[in-house]
């Protein structure tokens, strides 16, 4: 396979490009600069030296962990990169999450099928994901 993995946080520019290039929502430079240094774990998939995919784990490092930013550039989708990212993330989780740690993610659309392959299950109806909606300023 021509792809390789590096376990490092992407630069702000790479992060923003991978999010929008994969169809995820844009994040401002300010948001990325604030958030990325607080990653517990990050993986990038490279095509040569060019980042084409990424994933991160965020949280408090003990009780709660969340898998976020699973992104693969559209031109590289369907080539197993998402599985490669999730394999790296699950290896990190298995090695680092305490027995009572809670790992969650929000699955967009058909991505739930990928996550299910790695042991993630629907939480509803016992619990449902919710997001804070800001009031208009």
C-alpha positions in Angstrom: 0.0 0.0 0.0 1.3 3.4 -0.9 -0.1 5.0 2.3 1.7 5.4 5.6 0.6 6.6 9.1 2.2 9.1 11.5 0.9 9.5 15.0 1.1 13.3 15.3 -1.2 16.2 15.5 -1.7 17.9 12.1 -0.8 21.5 11.6 -3.6 24.0 11.6 -3.4 24.4 7.9 -3.4 20.6 7.3 -6.3 20.1 9.8 -8.5 22.7 8.1 -7.7 21.4 4.6 -8.5 17.8 5.5 -11.8 18.7 7.2 -13.1 20.7 4.2 -11.5 18.5 1.6 -13.3 15.5 3.1 -16.7 17.2 3.3 -16.6 18.0 7.1 -17.5 21.5 8.3 -14.9 24.2 8.2 -13.1 25.3 11.4 -11.6 28.8 11.9 -7.9 29.2 12.4 -8.6 30.4 15.9 -10.6 27.3 16.8 -8.0 25.0 15.3 -5.1 26.8 17.1 -7.0 26.4 20.4 -8.2 22.8 20.0 -5.4 20.9 18.3 -2.8 21.1 21.1 -5.3 19.5 23.5 -5.5 16.3 21.4 -4.9 13.1 23.4 -4.0 11.2 20.3 -3.8 12.0 16.6 -3.0 10.1 13.4 -2.5 11.2 9.9 -2.4 9.1 6.8 0.1 10.2 4.2 0.3 9.6 0.5 4.1 10.0 0.2 4.5 13.1 2.3 1.1 14.6 1.7 -1.6 14.2 4.4 -4.7 12.7 2.9 -6.5 11.6 6.1 -6.6 12.1 9.8 -8.4 11.2 13.1 -8.1 12.4 16.7 -9.0 11.5 20.2 -9.9 14.2 22.6 -11.1 14.2 26.3 -9.9 14.4 29.8 -7.5 11.4 29.6 -9.2 9.4 32.3 -13.0 9.4 32.4 -14.0 10.5 29.0 -12.7 10.2 25.5 -14.2 11.2 22.2 -13.2 10.1 18.7 -13.3 13.1 16.3 -12.2 14.5 13.0 -12.2 11.2 11.0 -11.5 12.7 7.6 -10.2 11.4 4.3 -9.9 13.6 1.2 -12.5 12.7 -1.3 -10.0 11.5 -4.0 -8.7 9.0 -1.5 -12.0 7.7 -0.1 -12.9 4.0 -0.6 -9.3 2.9 -0.3 -9.3 1.6 3.3 -7.9 4.8 4.8 -10.8 5.2 7.2 -10.2 1.7 8.4 -6.5 2.5 8.8 -7.2 5.6 10.9 -9.7 3.7 13.1 -7.2 0.8 13.6 -4.6 3.3 14.9 -7.2 5.0 17.1 -8.6 1.7 18.6 -5.0 0.6 19.4 -4.5 3.8 21.3 -7.8 3.5 23.1 -7.1 -0.2 24.1 -3.7 0.7 25.5 -4.7 4.0 27.3 -8.3 4.1 28.4 -8.9 3.0 32.0 -11.5 0.2 32.6 -14.2 2.7 33.5 -13.3 5.3 30.8 -16.1 6.1 28.4 -15.3 6.4 24.7 -17.9 8.0 22.4 -18.2 9.5 18.9 -20.9 11.0 16.7 -21.4 9.1 13.5 -22.4 11.1 10.5 -24.4 9.2 7.9 -23.0 5.9 6.7 -19.8 6.4 8.7 -21.6 4.4 11.4 -20.9 1.3 9.4 -17.2 1.9 9.7 -17.3 2.6 13.4 -19.4 -0.5 14.0 -16.6 -2.6 12.6 -14.4 -1.4 15.5 -16.8 -2.1 18.3 -18.8 1.1 18.5 -22.5 0.5 19.1 -25.6 2.7 19.0 -26.4 4.2 22.5 -30.1 5.0 21.8 -32.6 4.7 23.3 -30.7 4.6 26.6 -28.9 7.8 25.6 -28.8 10.1 22.6 -26.2 12.6 21.3 -27.1 16.2 21.8 -25.3 19.4 20.8 -25.3 22.9 22.2 -26.9 25.3 19.8 -25.8 28.9 20.2 -28.3 31.7 20.2 -27.9 34.2 17.3 -25.7 37.1 18.3 
